């Protein structure tokens, strides 16, 4: 099977997942009705008489922004995970390893407890605080790693990131003890949810994902070389320290923005890159965009399960991805150890 055919099939599967997320739910909406509603909204066409206005509102204002945001968040996390696994040469690495989730959680927790809101665009207060907290934690981890190791060895970066993440998580745990009636909001945000998304949020997330994925693809050759080892990359002329900073910053931008909008959702950045490498090989100019595509489709399906399996109630989507991702994590880790033992 040629790579082009695999890519075409993957794109078709991604579109199918997106349509499934839009059409399926407590109020099923057919593809024909979906097309008619979208045409009515985009081109001001008359809505067919058999489609109630409430159905059109459910699709356009609730389901479509939610499905699109789920796809974009999954794409951002998966592309970030593929990059971090290459940079740190660890199949279980992600931006979360360097403290994105813990930093974002702490910043959002402080914002919720203090009641702070932006004077302009108050609806973006939590996303902005989460983004700045996650990104700030990563840069702090990188700065500390640079102080201890001027060559920014992978083991140093991972160790500092994990220690810093544990420390920030401890501070967040102390905050939850004083959360009072805001405890439920803090916990639910930590588990992730796509409810209440808007088209403006989707537009901002789309811009970040397009910029991040294209920028990462630009460094595809460097990531390919780094996969074989730092010595190999240096001998091939890669400015290792500078490239690491750029790639980790781009990965953290993708993960931090995703976490800021929807909360902490794990394991997508682990699952998608591994599947893509098995199907498409290790060329990162293919791995990064295909990971984004697989991650987006997976996230839409996970969100569909989260909002329908116990309908009318809704599960945190982070819990759904964890139930799928935890066994996968164990399989990857112990499978790798078994291969190394018998190699």
C-alpha positions in Angstrom: 0.0 0.0 0.0 1.6 3.3 -1.1 2.1 6.2 1.3 -0.2 8.5 -0.8 -3.0 6.0 -0.5 -2.5 5.8 3.2 -2.6 9.6 3.5 -5.8 9.8 1.5 -7.5 7.2 3.6 -6.3 9.0 6.8 -7.8 12.3 5.6 -11.1 10.6 4.7 -11.1 8.9 8.2 -10.5 12.3 9.9 -13.3 13.9 8.0 -15.6 11.0 8.8 -14.8 11.4 12.6 -15.5 15.1 12.4 -18.9 14.5 10.7 -19.7 11.9 13.2 -19.0 14.3 16.0 -21.3 16.9 14.4 -24.2 14.6 13.5 -24.4 12.1 16.4 -25.8 12.8 19.8 -29.0 12.9 21.8 -30.7 14.6 18.8 -29.4 12.8 15.7 -28.9 15.0 12.6 -28.5 13.5 9.1 -25.8 14.4 6.7 -28.3 16.0 4.3 -29.8 18.1 7.1 -26.3 19.0 8.3 -25.3 20.2 4.8 -28.5 22.2 4.5 -28.0 23.9 7.8 -24.4 24.8 7.0 -25.4 26.1 3.6 -28.1 28.2 5.3 -25.7 29.7 7.8 -22.8 30.4 5.3 -24.8 31.6 2.3 -28.0 32.8 3.9 -30.0 30.2 2.1 -33.6 29.4 3.3 -33.7 26.6 5.8 -35.8 23.6 4.6 -39.2 23.5 6.2 -38.7 20.0 7.7 -35.7 21.2 9.8 -36.8 22.9 13.0 -34.8 26.1 13.9 -33.8 24.5 17.2 -32.1 21.7 15.4 -30.2 24.2 13.3 -29.2 26.1 16.5 -28.0 22.9 18.1 -25.8 22.0 15.2 -24.4 25.4 14.4 -24.0 26.8 17.9 -23.2 23.7 20.0 -22.2 20.6 18.1 -20.0 22.1 15.3 -17.8 24.4 17.5 -17.4 21.6 19.9 -16.4 19.0 17.3 -14.1 21.4 15.5 -12.4 22.4 18.8 -12.0 18.8 19.8 -10.4 18.1 16.5 -8.0 21.1 16.8 -7.1 20.3 20.4 -6.4 16.6 19.5 -4.3 17.8 16.5 -2.3 20.2 18.7 -1.6 17.6 21.4 -0.6 14.9 19.0 1.7 17.1 16.9 3.3 18.3 20.1 3.7 14.7 21.4 5.4 13.6 18.2 7.9 16.4 18.5 8.7 15.9 22.1 9.2 12.1 21.6 11.8 13.0 18.9 13.5 15.8 20.8 13.9 13.9 24.0 14.3 10.5 22.3 11.7 9.0 24.7 8.6 7.2 23.4 6.7 8.3 26.5 7.7 12.0 26.5 5.3 14.9 26.0 5.0 18.5 26.8 3.2 17.4 30.0 6.6 15.9 31.1 8.0 19.5 31.3 5.1 20.8 33.3 2.6 22.3 30.9 -0.4 20.8 32.6 0.7 21.5 36.1 1.7 25.1 35.3 -1.6 25.7 33.5 -3.6 24.1 36.4 -1.9 26.3 38.9 -2.5 29.5 37.0 -6.1 28.6 36.3 -6.6 27.6 40.0 -5.2 31.0 41.2 -7.4 32.8 38.7 -10.6 31.0 39.8 -9.8 31.4 43.5 -9.0 35.1 43.3 -11.9 35.8 40.9 -9.7 37.8 38.6 -11.1 38.7 35.2 -9.7 40.6 32.3 -11.2 44.0 31.8 -11.3 43.4 28.1 -12.5 40.0 26.8 -13.3 38.5 30.2 -14.3 35.2 28.5 -10.6 34.6 27.7 -9.4 35.0 31.3 -9.1 31.3 32.1 -7.6 30.3 28.7 -5.0 33.1 28.8 -4.0 32.3 32.4 -3.7 28.6 31.6 -1.7 29.3 28.5 0.7 31.7 30.3 1.1 29.3 33.3 1.8 26.3 31.1 4.3 28.1 28.9 6.0 29.8 31.8 6.5 26.5 33.6 8.2 25.0 30.5 10.5 28.0 30.0 11.4 27.8 33.7 12.2 24.1 33.4 14.3 24.8 30.3 16.1 27.6 32.0 16.9 25.5 35.1 18.1 22.7 32.9 20.4 25.1 31.1 21.9 26.2 34.3 22.7 22.7 35.4 23.7 21.4 31.9 24.9 23.9 29.3 24.5 21.2 26.6 20.8 20.6 27.5 21.1 16.8 27.6 17.7 15.1 27.3 18.0 13.3 30.7 18.6 16.7 32.4 15.6 18.3 30.7 13.3 15.4 31.6 14.5 15.2 35.2 14.1 19.0 35.8 10.7 19.0 34.2 9.4 16.2 36.3 10.7 17.7 39.5 9.3 21.1 38.7 6.0 19.5 37.7 5.7 17.6 41.0 6.4 20.8 42.9 3.8 22.8 41.0 1.3 20.0 41.4 1.9 20.1 45.2 1.2 23.8 45.3 -2.0 23.3 43.3 -3.1 20.5 45.7 -2.6 23.0 48.6 -4.8 25.5 46.7 -7.6 22.9 46.3 -7.7 22.6 50.1 -8.9 26.2 50.3 -11.1 26.1 47.2 -14.4 25.8 49.1 -17.4 26.1 46.7 -15.1 26.4 43.7 -13.6 23.0 44.2 -15.9 21.3 41.6 -14.9 23.9 39.0 -11.2 23.3 39.6 -11.5 19.5 39.4 -13.8 19.5 36.3 -11.4 21.9 34.5 -8.5 19.5 35.3 -10.3 16.6 33.7 -11.1 18.5 30.5 -14.2 19.4 28.7 -15.3 20.8 25.3 -18.6 22.1 26.4 -19.4 25.8 25.8 -16.9 26.4 22.9 -17.5 29.2 20.4 -16.5 29.9 16.8 -14.1 32.6 18.0 -12.3 30.1 20.2 -12.1 27.7 17.3 -10.6 30.5 15.0 -7.9 31.2 17.5 -7.1 27.6 18.0 -7.0 27.0 14.3 -4.4 29.8 13.8 -2.2 28.3 16.6 -2.4 24.8 15.2 -1.7 25.8 11.6 1.3 27.9 12.7 2.6 25.3 15.0 2.3 22.3 12.7 3.8 24.1 9.7 6.7 25.4 11.8 7.4 21.9 13.2 7.3 20.5 9.7 10.0 23.0 8.8 12.3 21.3 11.3 11.5 17.7 10.0 15.0 17.0 8.9 16.5 18.1 12.3 14.0 15.9 14.2 14.9 12.9 11.9 18.6 13.4 12.8 17.9 13.9 16.5 16.1 10.6 16.6 19.4 8.8 15.9 21.2 10.6 18.8 22.6 13.9 19.7 26.1 13.1 18.5 24.7 12.1 15.1 22.7 15.4 14.9 25.7 17.5 15.8 28.0 15.8 13.2 25.3 16.5 10.6 25.5 20.2 11.4 22.4 20.6 13.6 22.6 23.5 16.1 21.3 21.2 18.8 20.7 23.7 21.7 19.0 26.3 19.5 16.8 23.7 17.7 15.8 22.1 21.0 14.7 25.4 22.4 12.7 26.2 19.2 11.0 22.7 19.1 10.2 22.6 22.8 8.8 26.1 22.6 6.6 25.3 19.6 5.4 22.1 21.3 4.6 23.9 24.5 2.7 26.6 22.5 0.5 23.9 21.0 -0.1 22.1 24.3 -0.4 25.2 26.4 -3.1 26.7 24.1 -5.0 23.4 24.0 -4.9 23.1 27.8 -5.8 26.7 28.2 -9.1 26.3 26.3 -10.3 22.9 27.4 -8.4 21.8 30.5 -6.0 18.9 31.0 -6.4 16.0 28.6 -3.8 13.4 28.5 -2.6 10.4 26.5 -3.6 11.8 23.0 0.0 13.0 22.6 1.2 9.5 23.3 -1.2 7.4 21.3 -1.4 9.2 18.0 2.4 9.5 17.2 3.0 5.8 17.9 0.2 4.7 15.6 1.4 7.1 12.9 5.0 5.9 13.1 3.8 2.3 12.6 1.8 3.2 9.6 3.9 5.9 7.9 7.4 5.4 9.1 9.6 7.9 10.9 9.9 10.8 8.5 8.8 13.8 10.7 7.6 15.9 7.7 4.9 13.2 7.5 4.7 12.1 11.1 3.9 15.6 12.5 0.9 16.4 10.2 -0.4 12.8 10.2 -0.2 12.7 14.0 -2.2 15.9 14.1 -4.8 14.3 11.8 -5.0 11.1 13.9 -5.0 13.0 17.1 -7.9 15.2 15.9 -10.0 12.3 14.8 -9.3 10.4 18.1 -10.3 13.4 20.2 -13.6 13.9 18.4 -14.5 10.2 18.9 -13.5 10.4 22.6 -15.6 13.5 23.1 -18.5 11.9 21.4 -18.2 9.0 23.8 -17.9 11.4 26.8 -21.2 13.2 25.9 -23.3 10.3 24.8 -22.4 7.2 26.9 -24.3 8.4 30.0 -26.5 11.0 28.3 -28.0 13.4 29.4 -25.0 13.6 31.8 -21.5 14.2 30.4 -18.2 12.6 31.4 -15.0 14.6 31.5 -13.3 13.8 28.2 -9.9 13.5 30.0 -11.3 10.5 31.8 -12.3 8.8 28.6 -8.8 9.4 27.0 -7.2 8.1 30.2 -9.2 4.9 30.1 -8.0 4.3 26.6 -4.5 5.7 27.0 -3.4 4.1 30.2 -3.4 0.5 28.8 -1.7 1.8 25.7 0.9 3.5 27.9 1.6 0.2 29.7 1.8 -1.7 26.4 4.3 0.8 24.9 6.5 0.8 28.0 6.6 -2.9 28.7 6.7 -3.8 25.0 9.8 -1.6 24.6 11.5 -3.3 27.6 10.7 -6.7 26.2 12.2 -5.8 22.9 15.3 -4.4 24.5 15.7 -7.6 26.7 15.6 -9.9 23.7 17.5 -7.7 21.2 
